[in-house]
């Protein structure tokens, strides 16, 4: 039987702790680069798309567009294993919040003012 060193070409296999530590370091570095580049994350894009979709569906002149969107979205979540009633509840809350008014997103002050607020005070966010 071959040892781990022989299988790995003379190198011992990384322990799970070492592998996870390297993965953590890579992920932290990727987050730092993305933040410095002001690259939005998947959730930032998804929130914006959801807001825009609800706003368009709510103001569209086609009757039932928002209901169709709601039903399809809930159906997709249920297919993933989520509870239908709770999906409806969460989506209905978002629809109520997003269908009127300004986008309910917090400003990303750390992106707008990477060196701190221009007046030196603490900005809201």
N, C-alpha and C positions, 0 to 999 in steps of 0.2 A: 504494500500500500504506500502511496506517495504522501509525503508530508505537505503541509500548507506551504512551506518554503519552496518545495520542488514544483508544486502546482503553480504558484505565483511567480515563477521565474526567478527564484532566489529572494524574493521580497516577502516578508510576512504580511499577512492580510491585516488591513486596518481594523482596529477595534471599532465597535459601534460608536463609542464615545468620541474617538478621533474623527470618524466620518461625519458625525453630527456636528462636531465643533467646526470642521471645515465648511460644512453646508451652512451653518449659522453665519460664519464669517463671509461667505459668498453672498448670502441673502442681505446681510447688513450693508455690504459694499454696494450691491445693486440698488438698495433703497436709498443710500446716500447719493449715488450717481443720479438716480431718477429725481430726487428732490432738488439737487443742484441744477439739473436740466429743466426743472419744472414740468416733468413728464407726468401726466395724469395716470392714476392707476385704473384698473378694471372697474372698481367700485365707483370711482369718480365719474367715469364715462357712463356706467349703467344708471346711476342716479340722474344724470342729465338727460339721457335718452328716455328714461321712464317719465320724468317730469314733462318733457316735450311731447311725448306720445299722449299722455293723459290730457294735457292742455289742448292739443289739436283735436283729439277725439271728443273732448267736452265742448268745444266750440264749433265743431263741424256741423254742417247743416244736414248731414245724413242721419236720420233717426236710428238709434240702436247701435251706432258705431262704438260708443264707450262700453255698452253692455257686451257686445261681441268681443271686444278687446279684453274686458274683465273675465268673461267666461273662458276664453282661450288661455289666458294667463293662469287662472286658477287650475284649469285642466292640466297644464304643463307641470305645475307644482305638485298636484295630486299624483301624477304619473311618477314623480320623483319620490313619492312616499309621504308627502306632507298631508296633514289633516285638512279636508276640504273646508270645513266650517271656519277653521282658524285662518286658512289662506284667504277666504272671502273677507273675514274680519280685518286682516292686515291690509289687504288691497283696498278695501272700502275706506279705511282710514287714510291711506295714501291718496286715494282719489279725492276725498273730501279736502285734504290739505293742498293738493296740487292743482285742483281745477280752477281755483280763483287766486288772485293775488300774485305777488312776485315770487320768483324761485325761493324756496325756503332753505337755501343752503347757506352755511356759514362761509364767510370770506376766509380764504386761506392766507391769513396775515403773514405767515412765515414765507409764503411765495411772493406776495405783493411787496413786502418790505424785508428782504433777507438780512439787511443790516440793522433792523429795528425800525420802529415807526419814525417817520420823518421829523416829527416834533419832539421826539425823545420820550413821549409818554407811552404808556401801555395801550395798545390798540385793542379794540374789542375783538373777540373771535373765539 
